[in-house]
C-alpha cells in the first residue's frame, strides 16, 4: 500500500496547459524570433529618427533679425579699422621692464 501512495503522489495531474504550444514554438525558433524582433525594432527606430529629421528640416524658416541696408556707425568704424590681407599687420607691443615675474 505504501508503494501505491508514492505512485499517486508522483503522478502529475492531467491538466491542459494553454501555453504549451507557445513554449514549444519559442524553444524551437528562439533565435529566429529574436532576430525578427531585433530587426523590427531597428527598422522602427530608423523610421522614427528619419521622420524627426524630416520634420525639423521642413519647419526651419530663418527670419533675419537685422534689416538689410542699415548699419550703425560703431560697427562701420570697426569694419573700417580692420586691415586687409595684403596689408602687413601692426607690430606687437611688448611690455617694458621685467618680462618674467617668476625669475628674479
OpenMM code with the backbone's topology and positions (N, CA, C; nanometers):
from openmm import Vec3, app, unit

residues = "UNK UNK UNK UNK UNK UNK UNK UNK UNK UNK UNK UNK UNK UNK UNK UNK UNK UNK UNK UNK UNK UNK UNK UNK UNK UNK UNK UNK UNK UNK UNK UNK UNK UNK UNK UNK UNK UNK UNK UNK UNK UNK UNK UNK UNK UNK UNK UNK UNK UNK UNK UNK UNK UNK UNK UNK UNK UNK UNK UNK UNK UNK UNK UNK UNK UNK UNK UNK UNK UNK UNK UNK UNK UNK UNK UNK UNK UNK UNK UNK UNK UNK UNK UNK UNK UNK UNK UNK UNK UNK UNK UNK UNK UNK UNK UNK UNK UNK UNK UNK UNK UNK UNK UNK".split()
positions = [
    Vec3(0.0806, -0.1187, 0.0000),
    Vec3(0.0000, 0.0000, 0.0000),
    Vec3(0.0859, 0.1266, 0.0000),
    Vec3(0.1998, 0.1179, 0.0588),
    Vec3(0.2909, 0.2297, 0.0614),
    Vec3(0.3380, 0.2656, -0.0800),
    Vec3(0.3612, 0.1659, -0.1624),
    Vec3(0.4050, 0.1901, -0.2995),
    Vec3(0.2976, 0.2617, -0.3799),
    Vec3(0.1747, 0.2259, -0.3621),
    Vec3(0.0644, 0.2875, -0.4349),
    Vec3(0.0501, 0.4349, -0.3992),
    Vec3(0.0696, 0.4670, -0.2759),
    Vec3(0.0602, 0.6069, -0.2341),
    Vec3(0.1721, 0.6896, -0.2971),
    Vec3(0.2906, 0.6322, -0.3027),
    Vec3(0.4033, 0.7026, -0.3627),
    Vec3(0.3781, 0.7267, -0.5120),
    Vec3(0.3229, 0.6312, -0.5781),
    Vec3(0.2953, 0.6463, -0.7205),
    Vec3(0.1887, 0.7513, -0.7446),
    Vec3(0.0919, 0.7568, -0.6593),
    Vec3(-0.0151, 0.8551, -0.6743),
    Vec3(0.0399, 0.9957, -0.6528),
    Vec3(0.1263, 1.0095, -0.5566),
    Vec3(0.1833, 1.1405, -0.5267),
    Vec3(0.2742, 1.1853, -0.6408),
    Vec3(0.3499, 1.0955, -0.7026),
    Vec3(0.4435, 1.1301, -0.8069),
    Vec3(0.3755, 1.1612, -0.9399),
    Vec3(0.2580, 1.1128, -0.9623),
    Vec3(0.1889, 1.1369, -1.0877),
    Vec3(0.1438, 1.2819, -1.0965),
    Vec3(0.1610, 1.3363, -1.2156),
    Vec3(0.1176, 1.4745, -1.2389),
    Vec3(-0.0293, 1.4725, -1.2780),
    Vec3(-0.1009, 1.5717, -1.2362),
    Vec3(-0.2411, 1.5766, -1.2783),
    Vec3(-0.2504, 1.6120, -1.4261),
    Vec3(-0.3443, 1.5544, -1.4963),
    Vec3(-0.3647, 1.5810, -1.6376),
    Vec3(-0.4435, 1.7105, -1.6535),
    Vec3(-0.3722, 1.8188, -1.6686),
    Vec3(-0.4384, 1.9469, -1.6922),
    Vec3(-0.3854, 2.0022, -1.8237),
    Vec3(-0.4709, 2.0668, -1.8968),
    Vec3(-0.4325, 2.1212, -2.0260),
    Vec3(-0.3606, 2.2531, -2.0048),
    Vec3(-0.2352, 2.2582, -2.0481),
    Vec3(-0.1567, 2.3804, -2.0366),
    Vec3(-0.1750, 2.4613, -2.1649),
    Vec3(-0.2365, 2.5762, -2.1533),
    Vec3(-0.2683, 2.6565, -2.2716),
    Vec3(-0.1420, 2.7169, -2.3336),
    Vec3(-0.0369, 2.7314, -2.2564),
    Vec3(0.0867, 2.7911, -2.3067),
    Vec3(0.1848, 2.6882, -2.3612),
    Vec3(0.1500, 2.5618, -2.3562),
    Vec3(0.2411, 2.4567, -2.4007),
    Vec3(0.2801, 2.4698, -2.5479),
    Vec3(0.1866, 2.4938, -2.6416),
    Vec3(0.2293, 2.5113, -2.7813),
    Vec3(0.3180, 2.6345, -2.8009),
    Vec3(0.2887, 2.7398, -2.7277),
    Vec3(0.3698, 2.8610, -2.7369),
    Vec3(0.5113, 2.8360, -2.6841),
    Vec3(0.5229, 2.7586, -2.5781),
    Vec3(0.6543, 2.7242, -2.5239),
    Vec3(0.7345, 2.6409, -2.6230),
    Vec3(0.6667, 2.5476, -2.6904),
    Vec3(0.7355, 2.4651, -2.7902),
    Vec3(0.7884, 2.5511, -2.9052),
    Vec3(0.7066, 2.6421, -2.9528),
    Vec3(0.7473, 2.7298, -3.0633),
    Vec3(0.8633, 2.8186, -3.0210),
    Vec3(0.8548, 2.8731, -2.8994),
    Vec3(0.9613, 2.9630, -2.8550),
    Vec3(1.0923, 2.8889, -2.8328),
    Vec3(1.0862, 2.7624, -2.7873),
    Vec3(1.2101, 2.6853, -2.7703),
    Vec3(1.2717, 2.6487, -2.9044),
    Vec3(1.1878, 2.6199, -3.0017),
    Vec3(1.2393, 2.5745, -3.1301),
    Vec3(1.2905, 2.6902, -3.2157),
    Vec3(1.2214, 2.8021, -3.2132),
    Vec3(1.2538, 2.9141, -3.3018),
    Vec3(1.3013, 3.0373, -3.2259),
    Vec3(1.3670, 3.0192, -3.1122),
    Vec3(1.4042, 3.1347, -3.0304),
    Vec3(1.5017, 3.2281, -3.1017),
    Vec3(1.5978, 3.1771, -3.1760),
    Vec3(1.6932, 3.2628, -3.2454),
    Vec3(1.6251, 3.3411, -3.3578),
    Vec3(1.5399, 3.2738, -3.4332),
    Vec3(1.4696, 3.3407, -3.5427),
    Vec3(1.3764, 3.4481, -3.4884),
    Vec3(1.3048, 3.4172, -3.3802),
    Vec3(1.2146, 3.5171, -3.3209),
    Vec3(1.2927, 3.6373, -3.2684),
    Vec3(1.4081, 3.6115, -3.2084),
    Vec3(1.4903, 3.7222, -3.1589),
    Vec3(1.5386, 3.8098, -3.2729),
    Vec3(1.5854, 3.7475, -3.3812),
    Vec3(1.6345, 3.8258, -3.4951),
    Vec3(1.5228, 3.9073, -3.5593),
    Vec3(1.4044, 3.8497, -3.5727),
    Vec3(1.2913, 3.9235, -3.6291),
    Vec3(1.2558, 4.0412, -3.5387),
    Vec3(1.2566, 4.0193, -3.4084),
    Vec3(1.2266, 4.1264, -3.3133),
    Vec3(1.3326, 4.2365, -3.3190),
    Vec3(1.4606, 4.1981, -3.3255),
    Vec3(1.5690, 4.2969, -3.3296),
    Vec3(1.5639, 4.3787, -3.4583),
    Vec3(1.5404, 4.3127, -3.5711),
    Vec3(1.5327, 4.3842, -3.6992),
    Vec3(1.4105, 4.4765, -3.7007),
    Vec3(1.3008, 4.4311, -3.6468),
    Vec3(1.1803, 4.5152, -3.6410),
    Vec3(1.2005, 4.6385, -3.5551),
    Vec3(1.2634, 4.6211, -3.4384),
    Vec3(1.2904, 4.7368, -3.3515),
    Vec3(1.3879, 4.8340, -3.4170),
    Vec3(1.4890, 4.7809, -3.4842),
    Vec3(1.5855, 4.8684, -3.5532),
    Vec3(1.5181, 4.9464, -3.6659),
    Vec3(1.4337, 4.8791, -3.7424),
    Vec3(1.3634, 4.9471, -3.8511),
    Vec3(1.2709, 5.0549, -3.7959),
    Vec3(1.2021, 5.0256, -3.6873),
    Vec3(1.1151, 5.1255, -3.6254),
    Vec3(1.1926, 5.2459, -3.5759),
    Vec3(1.3073, 5.2221, -3.5144),
    Vec3(1.3900, 5.3330, -3.4654),
    Vec3(1.4411, 5.4178, -3.5807),
    Vec3(1.4825, 5.3537, -3.6887),
    Vec3(1.5319, 5.4280, -3.8055),
    Vec3(1.4205, 5.5128, -3.8663),
    Vec3(1.3008, 5.4574, -3.8755),
    Vec3(1.1886, 5.5342, -3.9305),
    Vec3(1.1530, 5.6536, -3.8419),
    Vec3(1.1552, 5.6348, -3.7100),
    Vec3(1.1252, 5.7458, -3.6193),
    Vec3(1.2310, 5.8559, -3.6285),
    Vec3(1.3577, 5.8161, -3.6357),
    Vec3(1.4643, 5.9158, -3.6477),
    Vec3(1.4537, 5.9892, -3.7805),
    Vec3(1.4251, 5.9159, -3.8870),
    Vec3(1.4103, 5.9772, -4.0189),
    Vec3(1.2940, 6.0762, -4.0195),
    Vec3(1.1838, 6.0388, -3.9586),
    Vec3(1.0680, 6.1275, -3.9523),
    Vec3(1.1002, 6.2544, -3.8725),
    Vec3(1.1737, 6.2387, -3.7639),
    Vec3(1.2123, 6.3551, -3.6829),
    Vec3(1.3031, 6.4482, -3.7618),
    Vec3(1.3981, 6.3918, -3.8345),
    Vec3(1.4890, 6.4753, -3.9132),
    Vec3(1.4164, 6.5463, -4.0261),
    Vec3(1.3195, 6.4799, -4.0877),
    Vec3(1.2424, 6.5439, -4.1946),
    Vec3(1.1619, 6.6616, -4.1412),
    Vec3(1.0973, 6.6424, -4.0276),
    Vec3(1.0151, 6.7495, -3.9705),
    Vec3(1.1006, 6.8682, -3.9300),
    Vec3(1.2163, 6.8440, -3.8722),
    Vec3(1.2992, 6.9554, -3.8263),
    Vec3(1.3552, 7.0342, -3.9442),
    Vec3(1.3839, 6.9676, -4.0561),
    Vec3(1.4376, 7.0410, -4.1702),
    Vec3(1.3278, 7.1149, -4.2458),
    Vec3(1.2063, 7.0651, -4.2443),
    Vec3(1.0966, 7.1314, -4.3139),
    Vec3(1.0462, 7.2543, -4.2379),
    Vec3(1.0483, 7.2480, -4.1055),
    Vec3(0.9931, 7.3556, -4.0243),
    Vec3(1.0903, 7.4716, -4.0048),
    Vec3(1.2139, 7.4562, -4.0428),
    Vec3(1.3144, 7.5592, -4.0192),
    Vec3(1.2983, 7.6716, -4.1215),
    Vec3(1.2540, 7.7850, -4.0731),
    Vec3(1.2426, 7.9034, -4.1575),
    Vec3(1.3227, 8.0126, -4.0883),
    Vec3(1.4244, 8.0612, -4.1555),
    Vec3(1.5106, 8.1621, -4.0952),
    Vec3(1.4560, 8.2998, -4.1287),
    Vec3(1.4306, 8.3768, -4.0262),
    Vec3(1.3863, 8.5143, -4.0458),
    Vec3(1.4968, 8.6059, -3.9955),
    Vec3(1.5461, 8.6936, -4.0792),
    Vec3(1.6546, 8.7818, -4.0355),
    Vec3(1.6055, 8.8807, -3.9304),
    Vec3(1.6903, 8.9032, -3.8314),
    Vec3(1.6541, 8.9978, -3.7256),
    Vec3(1.7084, 9.1378, -3.7551),
    Vec3(1.8002, 9.1493, -3.8498),
    Vec3(1.8579, 9.2787, -3.8842),
    Vec3(1.8000, 9.3226, -4.0183),
    Vec3(1.7588, 9.4449, -4.0239),
    Vec3(1.7093, 9.4979, -4.1510),
    Vec3(1.8272, 9.5172, -4.2455),
    Vec3(1.8119, 9.4691, -4.3662),
    Vec3(1.9210, 9.4820, -4.4615),
    Vec3(1.9337, 9.6269, -4.5077),
    Vec3(2.0560, 9.6691, -4.5302),
    Vec3(2.0809, 9.8042, -4.5787),
    Vec3(2.1032, 9.9053, -4.4684),
    Vec3(2.0877, 9.8685, -4.3439),
    Vec3(2.1120, 9.9631, -4.2343),
    Vec3(2.2243, 9.9088, -4.1469),
    Vec3(2.3139, 9.9974, -4.1045),
    Vec3(2.4245, 9.9611, -4.0177),
    Vec3(2.4542, 10.0816, -3.9288),
    Vec3(2.4877, 10.0550, -3.8042),
    Vec3(2.5144, 10.1677, -3.7144),
    Vec3(2.6594, 10.2141, -3.7310),
    Vec3(2.6863, 10.3333, -3.6854),
    Vec3(2.8168, 10.3972, -3.7057),
    Vec3(2.9277, 10.3234, -3.6315),
    Vec3(2.9010, 10.2700, -3.5148),
    Vec3(3.0037, 10.2000, -3.4372),
    Vec3(3.0546, 10.0777, -3.5138),
    Vec3(2.9636, 10.0020, -3.5697),
    Vec3(3.0028, 9.8843, -3.6472),
    Vec3(3.0788, 9.9245, -3.7724),
    Vec3(3.0361, 10.0305, -3.8359),
    Vec3(3.1043, 10.0782, -3.9557),
    Vec3(3.2476, 10.1212, -3.9240),
    Vec3(3.2696, 10.1882, -3.8114),
    Vec3(3.4036, 10.2283, -3.7707),
    Vec3(3.4921, 10.1062, -3.7419),
    Vec3(3.4367, 10.0055, -3.6801),
    Vec3(3.5135, 9.8850, -3.6504),
    Vec3(3.5531, 9.8134, -3.7789),
    Vec3(3.4624, 9.8081, -3.8752),
    Vec3(3.4933, 9.7446, -4.0027),
    Vec3(3.6019, 9.8205, -4.0787),
    Vec3(3.5973, 9.9517, -4.0751),
    Vec3(3.6972, 10.0326, -4.1447),
    Vec3(3.8353, 10.0215, -4.0797),
    Vec3(3.8397, 9.9935, -3.9505),
    Vec3(3.9687, 9.9857, -3.8818),
    Vec3(4.0400, 9.8526, -3.9084),
    Vec3(3.9719, 9.7550, -3.9632),
    Vec3(4.0359, 9.6267, -3.9934),
    Vec3(4.1283, 9.6409, -4.1131),
    Vec3(4.2367, 9.5643, -4.1133),
    Vec3(4.3282, 9.5700, -4.2276),
    Vec3(4.2961, 9.4556, -4.3239),
    Vec3(4.3348, 9.4725, -4.4481),
    Vec3(4.3104, 9.3687, -4.5484),
    Vec3(4.4235, 9.2669, -4.5442),
    Vec3(4.4097, 9.1594, -4.6203),
    Vec3(4.5107, 9.0547, -4.6187),
    Vec3(4.6390, 9.0980, -4.6890),
    Vec3(4.6326, 9.2014, -4.7728),
    Vec3(4.7534, 9.2486, -4.8417),
    Vec3(4.8353, 9.3423, -4.7533),
    Vec3(4.7762, 9.4025, -4.6541),
    Vec3(4.8480, 9.4930, -4.5646),
    Vec3(4.9208, 9.4129, -4.4571),
    Vec3(5.0349, 9.4638, -4.4138),
    Vec3(5.1117, 9.3999, -4.3076),
    Vec3(5.0450, 9.4289, -4.1736),
    Vec3(5.0423, 9.3305, -4.0855),
    Vec3(4.9823, 9.3552, -3.9536),
    Vec3(5.0709, 9.4484, -3.8711),
    Vec3(5.0120, 9.5135, -3.7750),
    Vec3(5.0872, 9.6048, -3.6885),
    Vec3(5.1825, 9.5250, -3.6009),
    Vec3(5.2973, 9.5866, -3.5704),
    Vec3(5.3970, 9.5205, -3.4861),
    Vec3(5.3422, 9.5067, -3.3446),
    Vec3(5.3667, 9.3937, -3.2813),
    Vec3(5.3161, 9.3760, -3.1445),
    Vec3(5.3922, 9.4651, -3.0466),
    Vec3(5.3243, 9.5117, -2.9447),
    Vec3(5.3857, 9.5968, -2.8428),
    Vec3(5.4217, 9.5096, -2.7226),
    Vec3(5.5535, 9.5000, -2.6949),
    Vec3(5.5994, 9.4199, -2.5820),
    Vec3(5.5996, 9.5049, -2.4555),
    Vec3(5.5744, 9.4423, -2.3408),
    Vec3(5.5748, 9.5193, -2.2161),
    Vec3(5.7171, 9.5602, -2.1774),
    Vec3(5.7269, 9.6714, -2.1075),
    Vec3(5.8588, 9.7191, -2.0645),
    Vec3(5.8874, 9.6677, -1.9246),
    Vec3(6.0132, 9.6618, -1.8905),
    Vec3(6.0515, 9.6171, -1.7556),
    Vec3(6.0653, 9.4662, -1.7522),
    Vec3(6.0375, 9.4126, -1.6375),
    Vec3(6.0530, 9.2683, -1.6173),
    Vec3(5.9493, 9.1934, -1.7009),
    Vec3(5.9959, 9.0921, -1.7720),
    Vec3(5.9069, 9.0154, -1.8566),
    Vec3(5.8574, 8.8908, -1.7834),
    Vec3(5.9468, 8.8241, -1.7092),
    Vec3(5.9121, 8.7018, -1.6406),
    Vec3(5.9109, 8.7273, -1.4892),
    Vec3(5.7968, 8.7299, -1.4245),
    Vec3(5.7920, 8.7604, -1.2810),
    Vec3(5.8395, 8.6438, -1.1939),
    Vec3(5.8541, 8.5236, -1.2501),
    Vec3(5.8965, 8.4077, -1.1693),
    Vec3(6.0472, 8.4134, -1.1450),
    Vec3(6.1262, 8.4465, -1.2481),
    Vec3(6.2719, 8.4568, -1.2314),
    Vec3(6.3087, 8.5904, -1.1697),
    Vec3(6.4066, 8.5864, -1.0802),
    Vec3(6.4490, 8.7124, -1.0188),
    Vec3(6.5923, 8.7420, -1.0496),
] * unit.nanometer
topology = app.Topology()
chain = topology.addChain("A")
for resn in residues:
    res = topology.addResidue(resn, chain)
    for name in ("N", "CA", "C"):
        topology.addAtom(name, app.Element.getBySymbol(name[0]), res)
